[in-house]
């Protein structure tokens, strides 16, 4: 059961809140806006050429880091870079050259799935 005094207090509070919300503003919106913006610190715009210089410096740093961090080709790898290929082999063999010292040969049989293993 609800207490009747609580309902009366709630109704009185709601009535007072409505009356407070209906009162006119002490200052107009335009005056309040001017006062608030006057209190804000001034934001200075960055110089456009400074932004351009910073982005150019970033591009130079990234280019140098990429150039210095790139792996160097050894003398062994130069043969494969110049387009030399391994000697021709059987058409059922697939050759993957992983690097200068690792070559992987996959031998494909004509009836690979019938032998029971995965092809």
KAJOVEN-V155216 format. One record per helix or strand. SS is the DSSP state (alpha for helix, beta for strand). FROM is the first residue (numbers start at 0). LEN is the number of residues. If there is no record, write none. Layout:
SS,FROM,LEN
SS,FROM,LEN
//
This chain:
alpha,3,19
alpha,28,11
alpha,47,22
alpha,77,4
beta,92,7
beta,101,6
alpha,111,4
//
